[in-house]
């Protein structure tokens, strides 16, 4: 079968930034700050999330977060949501030169389904190639911190979903899988010491953005 009828557009003048880390790492606050910074420079920012970001993908997200399912079903659902998100929102935004800030992307699948659930990494790589072709984020902030610290931050926060309800050992596997992913693609990742104070984390992010010439 030719993959041509499903081929994705190639040109993407915009900038694609993703934010990753275990639950409770504190991504949201820092995404807010960076979004304001980029907007203050007159840039169009598209703020989105995975799974989700389109009406269809948000429906899949609700199933993914709350219904029990086996790891293959979980993986196929998240990649289906990603394909819709990529074709409907992310690539069109990048094509018109926008800055896309996405809360989680495929590294989360390698970390949670691969590391956390133990799902076959080669199959994840195959699905990644089918769904994304050559498309990858330009920069990925990896918020790294010990699972025990993240858990204590989450404890007071809210009703846990299926993932947040996992134990520390699960999150340690997720964390290690994220770090391995960074070892494989070091040029794409910026590692953030997320157990530092919010001010210190904001400083780390600002330095990285400045080093890129983006601020
Ligand atoms: P997130 O949006 O960070 O949760 P919240 O809105 O509660 O802060 O992520 C939702 C959950 O989905 C999170 O626990 C990680 C999980 N997830 C996966 O397991 N695989 C994936 O590919 C993605 C994108 C998320």
Boltz pocket constraint, residues with backbone or C-beta under 6 A from the ligand:
constraints:
  - pocket:
      binder: B
      contacts: [[A, 23], [A, 49], [A, 50], [A, 51], [A, 78], [A, 103], [A, 104], [A, 105], [A, 106], [A, 108], [A, 109], [A, 110], [A, 112], [A, 113], [A, 161], [A, 163], [A, 164]]
      max_distance: 6.0
